[in-house]
Amino acid sequence: MPGSVIIVGGSLGGLFAGVVLKRLGHSVRILERSPTPLLHHQGAGIVAGSHTQALFESHDDTHRPIAVTSRLRHFLDARGAVVGMQRHPQRMTSWDLLYYVLRANFDGLRSEYAPEPARREGEGSAAYEHGVRVERVEYEGGRVTLGFRDRDGKEGSAAADLMIAADGPSSTLRSIVLPQVQRRYAGYVAWRGTVPEDEVSAEARATFVENFTFYDAPGTQVLCYTIPGEHGTLAPGRRLLNWVWYANYPADSAAYAELMTDRDGASHHFTMPAGKMREELWLSQKERAEEILPPQFCELLKKTETPFVQAITDVLSPKVLFFDNKLLLLGDALAGFRPHTAASTSQAALHALLLANVMGGEMSWAEYEGKVLDFARDMSAHGIALGEQSQFGEF
């Protein structure tokens, strides 16, 4: 029966679950810790896997296209020549496009990305609240209760029939119920950025546009693919080239500490946001690119205005369900994969789709937990193997 649901975390995972459960008639409330009404995620690229595509096909009522098709994978040598090729079509999208389309479907947010769709008959209610920081969770009388502070610093509490932790790999809720499960740095980072496709040379466009392009060398990998442009446009010439460059930084090194210290002297745990990087570090990285990367990738770095850095981490929970199946971990809160898998977004979409099966009586909670844990364990191991070989293995 439709009931009350609170989702902690208003990024893609929380919105996937929120849209699906709203469609089923549940009353859904999303609590997001960010102090701003809208989330911003640097315009980063995402591979739209089969689970992500399936969720949008069944639950997106804006019906707008969300992805660029990458026709093939190809591999460059240090001079920029193609030395390998695979016919492997994939769908590429962007975090911001998915976010705004999901918000349109969840709480009717109007934006230049997507129109507000009409409500479906029998839908539940939806609320998206920002600036909410969860501090505790309790279980009593068959209901889970959260204690939190709102954006004005006032204490509050909220109870629901079902509580979902979708608050990312550093999940606050997971740290309360499983404090021994900690997110751990893997010894390398991803430098990231985007460049409009119409701002690069013809040679670079031929290399990158609608292709998934890689260059590997000892201790490093760099890749690029085409993603939607401003406000999610898919128009050729207006899209973005999204690049990712993996580089090693030992956890206890001065170089890593320096990298994660911003231009104002503040230290960051796992992400150096766009616009915060120290200029001398970015200049040094572009000089390093000239020494080791193919010329097409060097051009991308030169033309990137706001790079950012994400530390590569691992986290995997041994459990999904808590409090008699009234609290569950979803997406990255359950398992944070290394990005080589291109599976984090798909994992969250899979969880939401399977959750619909449970709510519809087509799957038990035990079956749900088994399926999501199997996927999480397999993909986590796969990501670790790929990353260790790429960054620390024999080339």
C-alpha positions as CSV (number, residue, x, y, z in Angstrom):
1,M,0.0,0.0,0.0
2,P,1.2,3.6,-0.7
3,G,2.9,5.0,2.4
4,S,5.4,7.7,3.5
5,V,9.0,7.6,2.2
6,I,11.9,9.8,3.2
7,I,15.0,9.8,1.0
8,V,18.2,11.3,2.4
9,G,20.1,12.6,-0.6
10,G,18.8,14.6,-3.5
11,S,21.3,13.7,-6.2
12,L,20.6,11.2,-9.0
13,G,20.2,8.1,-6.8
14,G,17.7,9.8,-4.5
15,L,15.8,11.2,-7.5
16,F,15.7,7.9,-9.3
17,A,14.0,6.3,-6.2
18,G,11.9,9.4,-5.6
19,V,10.4,9.4,-9.1
20,V,9.7,5.6,-9.1
21,L,8.0,5.7,-5.7
22,K,6.0,8.8,-6.5
23,R,4.7,7.0,-9.6
24,L,3.5,4.2,-7.4
25,G,1.5,6.5,-5.3
26,H,3.8,7.0,-2.3
27,S,4.3,10.2,-0.5
28,V,8.0,11.0,-1.0
29,R,10.1,13.6,0.7
30,I,13.7,14.2,-0.3
31,L,16.1,15.8,2.2
32,E,19.2,17.2,0.6
33,R,22.1,18.6,2.7
34,S,23.3,21.1,0.1
35,P,22.5,24.7,1.2
36,T,21.4,25.7,-2.3
37,P,18.0,24.8,-3.9
38,L,19.7,23.3,-6.9
39,L,22.6,21.0,-7.0
40,H,25.6,21.7,-9.3
41,H,27.9,18.9,-10.4
42,Q,30.5,20.6,-12.7
43,G,28.8,19.4,-15.9
44,A,30.5,16.0,-15.6
45,G,29.8,13.3,-18.2
46,I,28.1,10.0,-17.4
47,V,27.7,6.8,-19.4
48,A,24.0,6.0,-19.6
49,G,23.9,2.3,-19.1
50,S,21.0,-0.1,-19.7
51,H,19.5,0.4,-16.3
52,T,19.6,4.2,-16.6
53,Q,18.0,4.0,-20.0
54,A,15.3,1.6,-18.8
55,L,14.4,3.9,-15.9
56,F,14.0,7.0,-18.2
57,E,12.1,5.0,-20.8
58,S,9.5,4.0,-18.2
59,H,9.4,7.0,-15.8
60,D,10.4,10.1,-17.7
61,D,7.3,12.0,-18.9
62,T,9.2,14.9,-20.4
63,H,10.2,12.5,-23.3
64,R,13.2,14.6,-24.2
65,P,16.4,12.8,-25.5
66,I,19.1,12.5,-22.9
67,A,22.2,11.1,-24.6
68,V,24.7,11.3,-27.3
69,T,25.6,8.0,-29.1
70,S,29.3,7.1,-29.0
71,R,29.8,5.0,-32.1
72,L,33.1,3.3,-31.3
73,R,36.0,3.0,-28.9
74,H,39.4,3.8,-30.3
75,F,42.9,4.0,-28.8
76,L,45.7,6.4,-29.5
77,D,49.5,6.2,-29.3
78,A,51.6,9.0,-27.8
79,R,51.7,10.8,-31.2
80,G,47.9,10.8,-31.5
81,A,47.6,8.1,-34.1
82,V,44.8,5.5,-33.8
83,V,46.3,2.1,-33.0
84,G,43.2,0.2,-32.0
85,M,39.4,0.3,-32.6
86,Q,36.3,-1.4,-31.3
87,R,32.7,-1.1,-32.6
88,H,31.0,-0.6,-29.2
89,P,28.1,1.9,-29.3
90,Q,27.3,3.5,-26.0
91,R,25.0,6.3,-24.8
92,M,26.7,9.3,-23.2
93,T,24.9,11.9,-21.1
94,S,25.7,14.6,-18.4
95,W,24.9,14.8,-14.7
96,D,23.2,18.1,-15.0
97,L,20.8,17.0,-17.8
98,L,19.7,13.9,-15.8
99,Y,19.3,16.0,-12.6
100,Y,17.0,18.6,-14.2
101,V,14.9,16.0,-16.1
102,L,14.5,14.0,-12.9
103,R,13.6,17.1,-10.9
104,A,10.9,17.9,-13.6
105,N,9.5,14.5,-13.1
106,F,9.8,14.5,-9.3
107,D,8.6,17.9,-8.1
108,G,7.8,19.7,-11.3
109,L,10.9,21.9,-11.4
110,R,10.8,24.1,-14.5
111,S,14.1,24.7,-16.3
112,E,15.6,25.2,-19.7
113,Y,16.5,21.5,-19.7
114,A,13.0,20.1,-19.6
115,P,9.4,21.1,-19.4
116,E,7.2,20.3,-16.4
117,P,5.3,17.1,-17.3
118,A,1.6,16.5,-16.5
119,R,0.9,14.5,-13.4
120,R,0.0,10.8,-13.8
121,E,-3.2,9.6,-12.3
122,G,-2.7,8.0,-8.9
123,E,0.7,9.6,-8.3
124,G,1.8,10.4,-4.8
125,S,3.0,13.7,-3.4
126,A,6.6,14.9,-3.8
127,A,8.7,17.4,-1.8
128,Y,12.4,18.4,-2.2
129,E,14.0,20.2,0.7
130,H,17.5,21.5,0.7
131,G,19.9,22.5,3.5
132,V,18.9,19.6,5.7
133,R,21.7,17.8,7.6
134,V,20.9,14.5,9.2
135,E,22.3,13.9,12.7
136,R,20.7,10.8,14.0
137,V,18.3,7.9,13.1
138,E,16.1,5.8,15.4
139,Y,13.7,2.9,15.0
140,E,10.7,2.5,17.2
141,G,7.1,1.2,16.7
142,G,7.8,0.1,13.1
143,R,8.8,3.5,11.9
144,V,12.2,5.1,11.3
145,T,12.7,8.6,12.6
146,L,15.4,11.0,11.6
147,G,16.8,13.9,13.6
148,F,18.2,16.8,11.6
149,R,19.0,20.4,11.4
150,D,17.3,22.5,8.7
151,R,19.0,25.3,6.7
152,D,18.2,27.8,9.4
153,G,20.0,25.6,12.0
154,K,16.8,24.6,13.7
155,E,16.5,21.0,15.1
156,G,13.7,18.9,13.6
157,S,12.6,15.3,13.2
158,A,10.7,13.3,10.6
159,A,9.3,9.8,10.6
160,A,8.4,7.5,7.6
161,D,7.3,4.0,6.8
162,L,10.4,3.6,4.6
163,M,13.7,5.5,4.9
164,I,16.2,5.5,2.0
165,A,19.9,6.5,2.4
166,A,20.9,7.9,-1.0
167,D,23.5,10.3,0.4
168,G,26.5,9.1,-1.6
169,P,29.7,7.2,-0.9
170,S,30.3,9.3,2.3
171,S,26.8,8.5,3.5
172,T,25.9,9.9,6.9
173,L,23.1,7.3,7.4
174,R,25.5,4.5,6.6
175,S,28.1,5.9,9.1
176,I,25.4,5.7,11.8
177,V,24.2,2.2,11.2
178,L,27.6,0.7,10.0
179,P,30.3,3.0,11.4
180,Q,33.0,0.4,10.5
181,V,32.4,0.8,6.8
182,Q,34.6,3.7,5.6
183,R,35.3,5.2,2.3
184,R,39.0,4.7,1.4
185,Y,41.2,6.5,-1.0
186,A,42.7,4.3,-3.8
187,G,45.9,6.2,-4.4
188,Y,45.0,8.1,-7.5
189,V,42.7,10.9,-8.7
190,A,40.7,11.9,-11.8
191,W,41.4,15.3,-13.3
192,R,38.3,16.3,-15.2
193,G,37.0,19.0,-17.5
194,T,34.9,19.8,-20.5
195,V,35.5,21.8,-23.7
196,P,32.8,22.9,-26.3
197,E,33.2,20.8,-29.4
198,D,33.2,23.9,-31.6
199,E,36.3,25.3,-29.8
200,V,38.7,22.6,-30.7
201,S,40.6,21.9,-34.0
202,A,39.3,19.8,-36.8
203,E,41.9,17.1,-35.9
204,A,40.6,17.0,-32.3
205,R,37.0,16.9,-33.5
206,A,37.7,14.0,-35.8
207,T,39.4,12.2,-32.9
208,F,36.8,12.8,-30.1
209,V,33.3,13.7,-31.5
210,E,30.9,10.8,-31.0
211,N,33.8,8.5,-30.2
212,F,35.0,7.0,-26.9
213,T,38.8,7.7,-27.1
214,F,41.5,6.4,-24.8
215,Y,45.3,6.7,-24.3
216,D,47.1,4.5,-21.8
217,A,50.7,4.7,-20.6
218,P,52.5,3.4,-17.5
219,G,50.7,4.8,-14.4
220,T,48.2,6.9,-16.3
221,Q,45.1,6.8,-18.5
222,V,43.2,9.6,-20.2
223,L,39.9,9.3,-22.0
224,C,37.3,11.5,-23.7
225,Y,33.7,11.3,-25.0
226,T,31.0,13.6,-26.2
227,I,28.2,14.7,-23.9
228,P,25.2,17.1,-24.1
229,G,26.0,20.8,-24.0
230,E,24.4,23.8,-22.3
231,H,20.9,23.1,-21.0
232,G,21.3,19.6,-22.3
233,T,21.4,20.4,-26.1
234,L,22.3,17.5,-28.4
235,A,22.9,19.8,-31.4
236,P,26.1,19.0,-33.2
237,G,28.6,21.8,-32.7
238,R,27.0,22.8,-29.3
239,R,27.9,19.7,-27.3
240,L,30.8,19.2,-24.9
241,L,33.9,17.0,-25.0
242,N,34.2,15.5,-21.6
243,W,37.7,14.3,-20.6
244,V,39.0,12.3,-17.6
245,W,42.7,11.9,-16.8
246,Y,43.7,9.4,-14.1
247,A,47.0,10.3,-12.2
248,N,48.7,8.7,-9.2
249,Y,49.1,10.6,-5.9
250,P,50.1,8.5,-2.9
251,A,47.8,9.1,0.1
252,D,50.5,10.4,2.4
253,S,52.3,12.4,-0.1
254,A,52.9,16.2,-0.1
255,A,51.7,16.3,-3.7
256,Y,48.3,14.9,-2.8
257,A,47.9,17.2,0.2
258,E,48.8,20.1,-2.1
259,L,46.4,19.0,-4.8
260,M,43.5,18.9,-2.3
261,T,44.2,22.4,-0.9
262,D,42.3,25.1,-2.7
263,R,43.2,28.6,-3.6
264,D,41.8,29.9,-0.3
265,G,43.9,27.4,1.7
266,A,41.0,25.1,2.6
267,S,41.5,21.3,2.5
268,H,39.1,19.0,0.7
269,H,38.6,15.3,1.4
270,F,37.7,13.8,-2.0
271,T,36.8,16.6,-4.5
272,M,38.5,19.8,-5.6
273,P,35.5,21.7,-7.0
274,A,35.6,23.6,-10.3
275,G,36.8,27.1,-9.8
276,K,38.7,26.3,-6.6
277,M,41.9,24.9,-8.0
278,R,45.2,26.7,-7.5
279,E,46.3,28.1,-10.8
280,E,49.9,27.0,-10.4
281,L,48.8,23.4,-10.0
282,W,46.7,23.5,-13.1
283,L,49.6,25.1,-15.1
284,S,51.9,22.3,-13.9
285,Q,49.4,19.6,-14.9
286,K,49.1,21.1,-18.4
287,E,52.9,21.1,-18.7
288,R,52.9,17.5,-17.6
289,A,50.3,16.8,-20.3
290,E,52.7,18.2,-23.0
291,E,55.3,15.7,-21.9
292,I,53.2,12.5,-21.9
293,L,49.8,12.9,-23.6
294,P,48.9,12.8,-27.3
295,P,48.5,16.2,-28.9
296,Q,44.7,16.0,-29.1
297,F,44.4,15.5,-25.4
298,C,46.9,18.3,-24.7
299,E,44.6,20.6,-26.8
300,L,41.6,19.7,-24.6
301,L,43.5,20.6,-21.4
302,K,44.7,23.9,-22.8
303,K,41.2,24.9,-23.7
304,T,39.6,23.8,-20.4
305,E,38.6,26.8,-18.3
306,T,37.4,25.2,-15.0
307,P,39.0,21.8,-14.3
308,F,38.2,19.8,-11.2
309,V,39.6,16.8,-9.4
310,Q,37.9,13.8,-7.9
311,A,39.8,11.4,-5.6
312,I,39.2,7.7,-6.6
313,T,37.8,5.8,-3.6
314,D,36.3,2.4,-2.7
315,V,33.5,1.7,-0.3
316,L,31.2,-1.4,0.0
317,S,28.6,-2.2,2.6
318,P,28.0,-5.8,3.6
319,K,24.3,-5.0,4.2
320,V,21.5,-3.2,2.4
321,L,18.6,-3.4,4.8
322,F,18.2,-2.3,8.4
323,F,15.4,-1.9,11.0
324,D,13.1,-4.7,9.8
325,N,13.5,-3.6,6.1
326,K,12.5,0.0,6.9
327,L,15.8,1.6,6.1
328,L,17.9,0.7,3.0
329,L,21.1,1.9,1.4
330,L,20.8,2.9,-2.2
331,G,23.4,3.7,-5.0
332,D,26.7,5.0,-3.9
333,A,25.7,4.8,-0.2
334,L,25.7,1.1,-0.6
335,A,28.7,0.8,-2.9
336,G,30.9,3.4,-4.5
337,F,32.6,2.0,-7.6
338,R,35.7,3.2,-9.3
339,P,34.7,5.2,-12.4
340,H,36.4,2.7,-14.8
341,T,33.2,0.6,-14.5
342,A,30.9,3.5,-15.7
343,A,28.4,1.8,-13.4
344,S,27.6,4.1,-10.5
345,T,24.6,5.8,-12.1
346,S,23.3,2.5,-13.5
347,Q,23.6,0.9,-10.0
348,A,21.3,3.6,-8.6
349,A,18.8,3.2,-11.4
350,L,18.9,-0.6,-10.9
351,H,18.1,-0.2,-7.2
352,A,15.1,2.1,-8.0
353,L,13.7,-0.3,-10.6
354,L,14.1,-3.3,-8.3
355,L,12.5,-1.3,-5.5
356,A,9.4,-0.9,-7.7
357,N,9.2,-4.7,-8.0
358,V,9.3,-5.0,-4.2
359,M,6.6,-2.4,-3.7
360,G,4.5,-4.2,-6.3
361,G,4.8,-7.5,-4.6
362,E,6.8,-9.1,-7.4
363,M,10.0,-9.5,-5.3
364,S,10.8,-10.1,-1.6
365,W,13.1,-7.9,0.4
366,A,15.5,-10.9,0.7
367,E,15.6,-11.2,-3.1
368,Y,16.1,-7.5,-3.5
369,E,19.0,-7.5,-1.1
370,G,20.6,-10.5,-2.8
371,K,20.4,-9.0,-6.2
372,V,21.8,-5.6,-5.3
373,L,24.6,-7.0,-3.2
374,D,25.6,-9.4,-5.9
375,F,25.8,-6.5,-8.4
376,A,27.7,-4.3,-5.9
377,R,30.3,-7.0,-5.1
378,D,30.9,-8.0,-8.7
379,M,31.1,-4.4,-9.9
380,S,33.3,-3.2,-7.0
381,A,35.8,-6.1,-7.7
382,H,35.7,-5.3,-11.4
383,G,36.4,-1.6,-10.8
384,I,39.3,-2.3,-8.4
385,A,40.9,-4.7,-10.9
386,L,40.6,-2.2,-13.8
387,G,42.0,0.6,-11.7
388,E,44.9,-1.3,-10.2
389,Q,45.9,-2.6,-13.7
390,S,45.6,0.9,-15.2
391,Q,47.4,2.8,-12.6
392,F,49.8,0.4,-10.9
393,G,50.0,-2.7,-13.1
394,E,52.5,-3.7,-15.8
395,F,51.7,-1.7,-18.9
